[in-house]
């Protein structure tokens, strides 16, 4: 079993974990249970992993990496609110 196959899997998992650490702000503001957080992660697996990979790459750029945590927190807050049908649209304005 070649080790090189594990690299993309590892990158995928790291990008999801990177996204989860920022979307956790929205989860904690809504006081979601662990099960709800896990369900939100599985439902939004593609958007979280793709944007997590993007922010993971941005954090490697000098000077830009100082802005990434604030940008990522804002981005994932808006993404979380837009993908939740039970939250009224007034909350986004």
Phi and psi restraints in degrees (range 20) as a CNS / XPLOR table:
assign (resid 1 and name C) (resid 2 and name N)
       (resid 2 and name CA) (resid 2 and name C) 1.0 -66.3 20.0 2
assign (resid 2 and name N) (resid 2 and name CA)
       (resid 2 and name C) (resid 3 and name N) 1.0 140.4 20.0 2
assign (resid 2 and name C) (resid 3 and name N)
       (resid 3 and name CA) (resid 3 and name C) 1.0 -70.2 20.0 2
assign (resid 3 and name N) (resid 3 and name CA)
       (resid 3 and name C) (resid 4 and name N) 1.0 -26.3 20.0 2
assign (resid 3 and name C) (resid 4 and name N)
       (resid 4 and name CA) (resid 4 and name C) 1.0 -64.0 20.0 2
assign (resid 4 and name N) (resid 4 and name CA)
       (resid 4 and name C) (resid 5 and name N) 1.0 -20.9 20.0 2
assign (resid 4 and name C) (resid 5 and name N)
       (resid 5 and name CA) (resid 5 and name C) 1.0 -70.2 20.0 2
assign (resid 5 and name N) (resid 5 and name CA)
       (resid 5 and name C) (resid 6 and name N) 1.0 -27.8 20.0 2
assign (resid 5 and name C) (resid 6 and name N)
       (resid 6 and name CA) (resid 6 and name C) 1.0 -74.8 20.0 2
assign (resid 6 and name N) (resid 6 and name CA)
       (resid 6 and name C) (resid 7 and name N) 1.0 -20.8 20.0 2
assign (resid 6 and name C) (resid 7 and name N)
       (resid 7 and name CA) (resid 7 and name C) 1.0 -62.2 20.0 2
assign (resid 7 and name N) (resid 7 and name CA)
       (resid 7 and name C) (resid 8 and name N) 1.0 -49.7 20.0 2
assign (resid 7 and name C) (resid 8 and name N)
       (resid 8 and name CA) (resid 8 and name C) 1.0 -63.5 20.0 2
assign (resid 8 and name N) (resid 8 and name CA)
       (resid 8 and name C) (resid 9 and name N) 1.0 -36.1 20.0 2
assign (resid 8 and name C) (resid 9 and name N)
       (resid 9 and name CA) (resid 9 and name C) 1.0 -64.8 20.0 2
assign (resid 9 and name N) (resid 9 and name CA)
       (resid 9 and name C) (resid 10 and name N) 1.0 -42.9 20.0 2
assign (resid 9 and name C) (resid 10 and name N)
       (resid 10 and name CA) (resid 10 and name C) 1.0 -63.2 20.0 2
assign (resid 10 and name N) (resid 10 and name CA)
       (resid 10 and name C) (resid 11 and name N) 1.0 -42.1 20.0 2
assign (resid 10 and name C) (resid 11 and name N)
       (resid 11 and name CA) (resid 11 and name C) 1.0 -63.8 20.0 2
assign (resid 11 and name N) (resid 11 and name CA)
       (resid 11 and name C) (resid 12 and name N) 1.0 -40.0 20.0 2
assign (resid 11 and name C) (resid 12 and name N)
       (resid 12 and name CA) (resid 12 and name C) 1.0 -61.5 20.0 2
assign (resid 12 and name N) (resid 12 and name CA)
       (resid 12 and name C) (resid 13 and name N) 1.0 -46.5 20.0 2
assign (resid 12 and name C) (resid 13 and name N)
       (resid 13 and name CA) (resid 13 and name C) 1.0 -65.3 20.0 2
assign (resid 13 and name N) (resid 13 and name CA)
       (resid 13 and name C) (resid 14 and name N) 1.0 -40.1 20.0 2
assign (resid 13 and name C) (resid 14 and name N)
       (resid 14 and name CA) (resid 14 and name C) 1.0 -66.4 20.0 2
assign (resid 14 and name N) (resid 14 and name CA)
       (resid 14 and name C) (resid 15 and name N) 1.0 -38.6 20.0 2
assign (resid 14 and name C) (resid 15 and name N)
       (resid 15 and name CA) (resid 15 and name C) 1.0 -66.6 20.0 2
assign (resid 15 and name N) (resid 15 and name CA)
       (resid 15 and name C) (resid 16 and name N) 1.0 -36.0 20.0 2
assign (resid 15 and name C) (resid 16 and name N)
       (resid 16 and name CA) (resid 16 and name C) 1.0 -66.9 20.0 2
assign (resid 16 and name N) (resid 16 and name CA)
       (resid 16 and name C) (resid 17 and name N) 1.0 -44.5 20.0 2
assign (resid 16 and name C) (resid 17 and name N)
       (resid 17 and name CA) (resid 17 and name C) 1.0 -63.7 20.0 2
assign (resid 17 and name N) (resid 17 and name CA)
       (resid 17 and name C) (resid 18 and name N) 1.0 -36.1 20.0 2
assign (resid 17 and name C) (resid 18 and name N)
       (resid 18 and name CA) (resid 18 and name C) 1.0 -63.6 20.0 2
assign (resid 18 and name N) (resid 18 and name CA)
       (resid 18 and name C) (resid 19 and name N) 1.0 -42.1 20.0 2
assign (resid 18 and name C) (resid 19 and name N)
       (resid 19 and name CA) (resid 19 and name C) 1.0 -67.7 20.0 2
assign (resid 19 and name N) (resid 19 and name CA)
       (resid 19 and name C) (resid 20 and name N) 1.0 -40.9 20.0 2
assign (resid 19 and name C) (resid 20 and name N)
       (resid 20 and name CA) (resid 20 and name C) 1.0 -64.1 20.0 2
assign (resid 20 and name N) (resid 20 and name CA)
       (resid 20 and name C) (resid 21 and name N) 1.0 -34.4 20.0 2
assign (resid 20 and name C) (resid 21 and name N)
       (resid 21 and name CA) (resid 21 and name C) 1.0 -67.0 20.0 2
assign (resid 21 and name N) (resid 21 and name CA)
       (resid 21 and name C) (resid 22 and name N) 1.0 -23.6 20.0 2
assign (resid 21 and name C) (resid 22 and name N)
       (resid 22 and name CA) (resid 22 and name C) 1.0 -93.5 20.0 2
assign (resid 22 and name N) (resid 22 and name CA)
       (resid 22 and name C) (resid 23 and name N) 1.0 -34.6 20.0 2
assign (resid 22 and name C) (resid 23 and name N)
       (resid 23 and name CA) (resid 23 and name C) 1.0 -73.9 20.0 2
assign (resid 23 and name N) (resid 23 and name CA)
       (resid 23 and name C) (resid 24 and name N) 1.0 -16.1 20.0 2
assign (resid 23 and name C) (resid 24 and name N)
       (resid 24 and name CA) (resid 24 and name C) 1.0 -59.4 20.0 2
assign (resid 24 and name N) (resid 24 and name CA)
       (resid 24 and name C) (resid 25 and name N) 1.0 -27.9 20.0 2
assign (resid 24 and name C) (resid 25 and name N)
       (resid 25 and name CA) (resid 25 and name C) 1.0 -59.8 20.0 2
assign (resid 25 and name N) (resid 25 and name CA)
       (resid 25 and name C) (resid 26 and name N) 1.0 -46.5 20.0 2
assign (resid 25 and name C) (resid 26 and name N)
       (resid 26 and name CA) (resid 26 and name C) 1.0 -67.0 20.0 2
assign (resid 26 and name N) (resid 26 and name CA)
       (resid 26 and name C) (resid 27 and name N) 1.0 -37.7 20.0 2
assign (resid 26 and name C) (resid 27 and name N)
       (resid 27 and name CA) (resid 27 and name C) 1.0 -64.1 20.0 2
assign (resid 27 and name N) (resid 27 and name CA)
       (resid 27 and name C) (resid 28 and name N) 1.0 -43.0 20.0 2
assign (resid 27 and name C) (resid 28 and name N)
       (resid 28 and name CA) (resid 28 and name C) 1.0 -71.2 20.0 2
assign (resid 28 and name N) (resid 28 and name CA)
       (resid 28 and name C) (resid 29 and name N) 1.0 -31.3 20.0 2
assign (resid 28 and name C) (resid 29 and name N)
       (resid 29 and name CA) (resid 29 and name C) 1.0 -65.7 20.0 2
assign (resid 29 and name N) (resid 29 and name CA)
       (resid 29 and name C) (resid 30 and name N) 1.0 -31.5 20.0 2
assign (resid 29 and name C) (resid 30 and name N)
       (resid 30 and name CA) (resid 30 and name C) 1.0 -92.7 20.0 2
assign (resid 30 and name N) (resid 30 and name CA)
       (resid 30 and name C) (resid 31 and name N) 1.0 -2.4 20.0 2
assign (resid 30 and name C) (resid 31 and name N)
       (resid 31 and name CA) (resid 31 and name C) 1.0 53.3 20.0 2
assign (resid 31 and name N) (resid 31 and name CA)
       (resid 31 and name C) (resid 32 and name N) 1.0 50.5 20.0 2
assign (resid 31 and name C) (resid 32 and name N)
       (resid 32 and name CA) (resid 32 and name C) 1.0 -77.0 20.0 2
assign (resid 32 and name N) (resid 32 and name CA)
       (resid 32 and name C) (resid 33 and name N) 1.0 149.1 20.0 2
assign (resid 32 and name C) (resid 33 and name N)
       (resid 33 and name CA) (resid 33 and name C) 1.0 -77.4 20.0 2
assign (resid 33 and name N) (resid 33 and name CA)
       (resid 33 and name C) (resid 34 and name N) 1.0 168.3 20.0 2
assign (resid 33 and name C) (resid 34 and name N)
       (resid 34 and name CA) (resid 34 and name C) 1.0 -60.6 20.0 2
assign (resid 34 and name N) (resid 34 and name CA)
       (resid 34 and name C) (resid 35 and name N) 1.0 -39.6 20.0 2
assign (resid 34 and name C) (resid 35 and name N)
       (resid 35 and name CA) (resid 35 and name C) 1.0 -63.0 20.0 2
assign (resid 35 and name N) (resid 35 and name CA)
       (resid 35 and name C) (resid 36 and name N) 1.0 -39.8 20.0 2
assign (resid 35 and name C) (resid 36 and name N)
       (resid 36 and name CA) (resid 36 and name C) 1.0 -67.1 20.0 2
assign (resid 36 and name N) (resid 36 and name CA)
       (resid 36 and name C) (resid 37 and name N) 1.0 -38.7 20.0 2
assign (resid 36 and name C) (resid 37 and name N)
       (resid 37 and name CA) (resid 37 and name C) 1.0 -65.5 20.0 2
assign (resid 37 and name N) (resid 37 and name CA)
       (resid 37 and name C) (resid 38 and name N) 1.0 -42.0 20.0 2
assign (resid 37 and name C) (resid 38 and name N)
       (resid 38 and name CA) (resid 38 and name C) 1.0 -65.5 20.0 2
assign (resid 38 and name N) (resid 38 and name CA)
       (resid 38 and name C) (resid 39 and name N) 1.0 -39.9 20.0 2
assign (resid 38 and name C) (resid 39 and name N)
       (resid 39 and name CA) (resid 39 and name C) 1.0 -65.0 20.0 2
assign (resid 39 and name N) (resid 39 and name CA)
       (resid 39 and name C) (resid 40 and name N) 1.0 -41.6 20.0 2
assign (resid 39 and name C) (resid 40 and name N)
       (resid 40 and name CA) (resid 40 and name C) 1.0 -63.5 20.0 2
assign (resid 40 and name N) (resid 40 and name CA)
       (resid 40 and name C) (resid 41 and name N) 1.0 -37.9 20.0 2
assign (resid 40 and name C) (resid 41 and name N)
       (resid 41 and name CA) (resid 41 and name C) 1.0 -66.1 20.0 2
assign (resid 41 and name N) (resid 41 and name CA)
       (resid 41 and name C) (resid 42 and name N) 1.0 -43.6 20.0 2
assign (resid 41 and name C) (resid 42 and name N)
       (resid 42 and name CA) (resid 42 and name C) 1.0 -70.2 20.0 2
assign (resid 42 and name N) (resid 42 and name CA)
       (resid 42 and name C) (resid 43 and name N) 1.0 -35.3 20.0 2
assign (resid 42 and name C) (resid 43 and name N)
       (resid 43 and name CA) (resid 43 and name C) 1.0 -68.6 20.0 2
assign (resid 43 and name N) (resid 43 and name CA)
       (resid 43 and name C) (resid 44 and name N) 1.0 -38.1 20.0 2
assign (resid 43 and name C) (resid 44 and name N)
       (resid 44 and name CA) (resid 44 and name C) 1.0 -105.6 20.0 2
assign (resid 44 and name N) (resid 44 and name CA)
       (resid 44 and name C) (resid 45 and name N) 1.0 34.6 20.0 2
assign (resid 44 and name C) (resid 45 and name N)
       (resid 45 and name CA) (resid 45 and name C) 1.0 -60.6 20.0 2
assign (resid 45 and name N) (resid 45 and name CA)
       (resid 45 and name C) (resid 46 and name N) 1.0 -45.1 20.0 2
assign (resid 45 and name C) (resid 46 and name N)
       (resid 46 and name CA) (resid 46 and name C) 1.0 -67.5 20.0 2
assign (resid 46 and name N) (resid 46 and name CA)
       (resid 46 and name C) (resid 47 and name N) 1.0 -50.5 20.0 2
assign (resid 46 and name C) (resid 47 and name N)
       (resid 47 and name CA) (resid 47 and name C) 1.0 -62.5 20.0 2
assign (resid 47 and name N) (resid 47 and name CA)
       (resid 47 and name C) (resid 48 and name N) 1.0 -38.4 20.0 2
assign (resid 47 and name C) (resid 48 and name N)
       (resid 48 and name CA) (resid 48 and name C) 1.0 -68.3 20.0 2
assign (resid 48 and name N) (resid 48 and name CA)
       (resid 48 and name C) (resid 49 and name N) 1.0 -41.5 20.0 2
assign (resid 48 and name C) (resid 49 and name N)
       (resid 49 and name CA) (resid 49 and name C) 1.0 -71.9 20.0 2
assign (resid 49 and name N) (resid 49 and name CA)
       (resid 49 and name C) (resid 50 and name N) 1.0 -39.6 20.0 2
assign (resid 49 and name C) (resid 50 and name N)
       (resid 50 and name CA) (resid 50 and name C) 1.0 -67.0 20.0 2
assign (resid 50 and name N) (resid 50 and name CA)
       (resid 50 and name C) (resid 51 and name N) 1.0 -47.2 20.0 2
assign (resid 50 and name C) (resid 51 and name N)
       (resid 51 and name CA) (resid 51 and name C) 1.0 -71.8 20.0 2
assign (resid 51 and name N) (resid 51 and name CA)
       (resid 51 and name C) (resid 52 and name N) 1.0 -30.8 20.0 2
assign (resid 51 and name C) (resid 52 and name N)
       (resid 52 and name CA) (resid 52 and name C) 1.0 -63.2 20.0 2
assign (resid 52 and name N) (resid 52 and name CA)
       (resid 52 and name C) (resid 53 and name N) 1.0 -39.7 20.0 2
assign (resid 52 and name C) (resid 53 and name N)
       (resid 53 and name CA) (resid 53 and name C) 1.0 -64.9 20.0 2
assign (resid 53 and name N) (resid 53 and name CA)
       (resid 53 and name C) (resid 54 and name N) 1.0 -39.9 20.0 2
assign (resid 53 and name C) (resid 54 and name N)
       (resid 54 and name CA) (resid 54 and name C) 1.0 -63.0 20.0 2
assign (resid 54 and name N) (resid 54 and name CA)
       (resid 54 and name C) (resid 55 and name N) 1.0 -48.7 20.0 2
assign (resid 54 and name C) (resid 55 and name N)
       (resid 55 and name CA) (resid 55 and name C) 1.0 -67.6 20.0 2
assign (resid 55 and name N) (resid 55 and name CA)
       (resid 55 and name C) (resid 56 and name N) 1.0 -30.5 20.0 2
assign (resid 55 and name C) (resid 56 and name N)
       (resid 56 and name CA) (resid 56 and name C) 1.0 -65.2 20.0 2
assign (resid 56 and name N) (resid 56 and name CA)
       (resid 56 and name C) (resid 57 and name N) 1.0 -38.0 20.0 2
assign (resid 56 and name C) (resid 57 and name N)
       (resid 57 and name CA) (resid 57 and name C) 1.0 -72.9 20.0 2
assign (resid 57 and name N) (resid 57 and name CA)
       (resid 57 and name C) (resid 58 and name N) 1.0 -37.0 20.0 2
assign (resid 57 and name C) (resid 58 and name N)
       (resid 58 and name CA) (resid 58 and name C) 1.0 -66.1 20.0 2
assign (resid 58 and name N) (resid 58 and name CA)
       (resid 58 and name C) (resid 59 and name N) 1.0 -28.8 20.0 2
assign (resid 58 and name C) (resid 59 and name N)
       (resid 59 and name CA) (resid 59 and name C) 1.0 -72.0 20.0 2
assign (resid 59 and name N) (resid 59 and name CA)
       (resid 59 and name C) (resid 60 and name N) 1.0 -13.1 20.0 2
assign (resid 59 and name C) (resid 60 and name N)
       (resid 60 and name CA) (resid 60 and name C) 1.0 -84.7 20.0 2
assign (resid 60 and name N) (resid 60 and name CA)
       (resid 60 and name C) (resid 61 and name N) 1.0 -11.2 20.0 2
assign (resid 60 and name C) (resid 61 and name N)
       (resid 61 and name CA) (resid 61 and name C) 1.0 -85.5 20.0 2
assign (resid 61 and name N) (resid 61 and name CA)
       (resid 61 and name C) (resid 62 and name N) 1.0 123.3 20.0 2
assign (resid 61 and name C) (resid 62 and name N)
       (resid 62 and name CA) (resid 62 and name C) 1.0 -59.8 20.0 2
assign (resid 62 and name N) (resid 62 and name CA)
       (resid 62 and name C) (resid 63 and name N) 1.0 147.5 20.0 2
assign (resid 62 and name C) (resid 63 and name N)
       (resid 63 and name CA) (resid 63 and name C) 1.0 70.8 20.0 2
assign (resid 63 and name N) (resid 63 and name CA)
       (resid 63 and name C) (resid 64 and name N) 1.0 -39.5 20.0 2
assign (resid 63 and name C) (resid 64 and name N)
       (resid 64 and name CA) (resid 64 and name C) 1.0 -70.0 20.0 2
assign (resid 64 and name N) (resid 64 and name CA)
       (resid 64 and name C) (resid 65 and name N) 1.0 -32.3 20.0 2
assign (resid 64 and name C) (resid 65 and name N)
       (resid 65 and name CA) (resid 65 and name C) 1.0 -64.0 20.0 2
assign (resid 65 and name N) (resid 65 and name CA)
       (resid 65 and name C) (resid 66 and name N) 1.0 -17.2 20.0 2
assign (resid 65 and name C) (resid 66 and name N)
       (resid 66 and name CA) (resid 66 and name C) 1.0 -73.5 20.0 2
assign (resid 66 and name N) (resid 66 and name CA)
       (resid 66 and name C) (resid 67 and name N) 1.0 -24.7 20.0 2
assign (resid 66 and name C) (resid 67 and name N)
       (resid 67 and name CA) (resid 67 and name C) 1.0 -94.2 20.0 2
assign (resid 67 and name N) (resid 67 and name CA)
       (resid 67 and name C) (resid 68 and name N) 1.0 -17.6 20.0 2
assign (resid 67 and name C) (resid 68 and name N)
       (resid 68 and name CA) (resid 68 and name C) 1.0 -59.6 20.0 2
assign (resid 68 and name N) (resid 68 and name CA)
       (resid 68 and name C) (resid 69 and name N) 1.0 -45.4 20.0 2
assign (resid 68 and name C) (resid 69 and name N)
       (resid 69 and name CA) (resid 69 and name C) 1.0 -59.1 20.0 2
assign (resid 69 and name N) (resid 69 and name CA)
       (resid 69 and name C) (resid 70 and name N) 1.0 -42.2 20.0 2
assign (resid 69 and name C) (resid 70 and name N)
       (resid 70 and name CA) (resid 70 and name C) 1.0 -67.7 20.0 2
assign (resid 70 and name N) (resid 70 and name CA)
       (resid 70 and name C) (resid 71 and name N) 1.0 -42.9 20.0 2
assign (resid 70 and name C) (resid 71 and name N)
       (resid 71 and name CA) (resid 71 and name C) 1.0 -65.0 20.0 2
assign (resid 71 and name N) (resid 71 and name CA)
       (resid 71 and name C) (resid 72 and name N) 1.0 -41.9 20.0 2
assign (resid 71 and name C) (resid 72 and name N)
       (resid 72 and name CA) (resid 72 and name C) 1.0 -66.6 20.0 2
assign (resid 72 and name N) (resid 72 and name CA)
       (resid 72 and name C) (resid 73 and name N) 1.0 -40.7 20.0 2
assign (resid 72 and name C) (resid 73 and name N)
       (resid 73 and name CA) (resid 73 and name C) 1.0 -62.8 20.0 2
assign (resid 73 and name N) (resid 73 and name CA)
       (resid 73 and name C) (resid 74 and name N) 1.0 -43.8 20.0 2
assign (resid 73 and name C) (resid 74 and name N)
       (resid 74 and name CA) (resid 74 and name C) 1.0 -64.8 20.0 2
assign (resid 74 and name N) (resid 74 and name CA)
       (resid 74 and name C) (resid 75 and name N) 1.0 -44.5 20.0 2
assign (resid 74 and name C) (resid 75 and name N)
       (resid 75 and name CA) (resid 75 and name C) 1.0 -61.0 20.0 2
assign (resid 75 and name N) (resid 75 and name CA)
       (resid 75 and name C) (resid 76 and name N) 1.0 -48.0 20.0 2
assign (resid 75 and name C) (resid 76 and name N)
       (resid 76 and name CA) (resid 76 and name C) 1.0 -71.4 20.0 2
assign (resid 76 and name N) (resid 76 and name CA)
       (resid 76 and name C) (resid 77 and name N) 1.0 -27.0 20.0 2
assign (resid 76 and name C) (resid 77 and name N)
       (resid 77 and name CA) (resid 77 and name C) 1.0 -66.1 20.0 2
assign (resid 77 and name N) (resid 77 and name CA)
       (resid 77 and name C) (resid 78 and name N) 1.0 -46.4 20.0 2
assign (resid 77 and name C) (resid 78 and name N)
       (resid 78 and name CA) (resid 78 and name C) 1.0 -66.6 20.0 2
assign (resid 78 and name N) (resid 78 and name CA)
       (resid 78 and name C) (resid 79 and name N) 1.0 -42.1 20.0 2
assign (resid 78 and name C) (resid 79 and name N)
       (resid 79 and name CA) (resid 79 and name C) 1.0 -61.0 20.0 2
assign (resid 79 and name N) (resid 79 and name CA)
       (resid 79 and name C) (resid 80 and name N) 1.0 -44.4 20.0 2
assign (resid 79 and name C) (resid 80 and name N)
       (resid 80 and name CA) (resid 80 and name C) 1.0 -61.7 20.0 2
assign (resid 80 and name N) (resid 80 and name CA)
       (resid 80 and name C) (resid 81 and name N) 1.0 -45.4 20.0 2
assign (resid 80 and name C) (resid 81 and name N)
       (resid 81 and name CA) (resid 81 and name C) 1.0 -68.0 20.0 2
assign (resid 81 and name N) (resid 81 and name CA)
       (resid 81 and name C) (resid 82 and name N) 1.0 -36.8 20.0 2
assign (resid 81 and name C) (resid 82 and name N)
       (resid 82 and name CA) (resid 82 and name C) 1.0 -72.6 20.0 2
assign (resid 82 and name N) (resid 82 and name CA)
       (resid 82 and name C) (resid 83 and name N) 1.0 -27.9 20.0 2
assign (resid 82 and name C) (resid 83 and name N)
       (resid 83 and name CA) (resid 83 and name C) 1.0 -91.3 20.0 2
assign (resid 83 and name N) (resid 83 and name CA)
       (resid 83 and name C) (resid 84 and name N) 1.0 1.8 20.0 2
assign (resid 83 and name C) (resid 84 and name N)
       (resid 84 and name CA) (resid 84 and name C) 1.0 -104.0 20.0 2
assign (resid 84 and name N) (resid 84 and name CA)
       (resid 84 and name C) (resid 85 and name N) 1.0 109.6 20.0 2
assign (resid 84 and name C) (resid 85 and name N)
       (resid 85 and name CA) (resid 85 and name C) 1.0 -71.1 20.0 2
assign (resid 85 and name N) (resid 85 and name CA)
       (resid 85 and name C) (resid 86 and name N) 1.0 -19.5 20.0 2
assign (resid 85 and name C) (resid 86 and name N)
       (resid 86 and name CA) (resid 86 and name C) 1.0 -84.4 20.0 2
assign (resid 86 and name N) (resid 86 and name CA)
       (resid 86 and name C) (resid 87 and name N) 1.0 -4.1 20.0 2
assign (resid 86 and name C) (resid 87 and name N)
       (resid 87 and name CA) (resid 87 and name C) 1.0 -98.8 20.0 2
assign (resid 87 and name N) (resid 87 and name CA)
       (resid 87 and name C) (resid 88 and name N) 1.0 124.0 20.0 2
assign (resid 87 and name C) (resid 88 and name N)
       (resid 88 and name CA) (resid 88 and name C) 1.0 -61.8 20.0 2
assign (resid 88 and name N) (resid 88 and name CA)
       (resid 88 and name C) (resid 89 and name N) 1.0 148.9 20.0 2
assign (resid 88 and name C) (resid 89 and name N)
       (resid 89 and name CA) (resid 89 and name C) 1.0 -66.5 20.0 2
assign (resid 89 and name N) (resid 89 and name CA)
       (resid 89 and name C) (resid 90 and name N) 1.0 -17.9 20.0 2
assign (resid 89 and name C) (resid 90 and name N)
       (resid 90 and name CA) (resid 90 and name C) 1.0 -63.1 20.0 2
assign (resid 90 and name N) (resid 90 and name CA)
       (resid 90 and name C) (resid 91 and name N) 1.0 -27.1 20.0 2
assign (resid 90 and name C) (resid 91 and name N)
       (resid 91 and name CA) (resid 91 and name C) 1.0 -67.9 20.0 2
assign (resid 91 and name N) (resid 91 and name CA)
       (resid 91 and name C) (resid 92 and name N) 1.0 -18.6 20.0 2
assign (resid 91 and name C) (resid 92 and name N)
       (resid 92 and name CA) (resid 92 and name C) 1.0 -90.7 20.0 2
assign (resid 92 and name N) (resid 92 and name CA)
       (resid 92 and name C) (resid 93 and name N) 1.0 -6.4 20.0 2
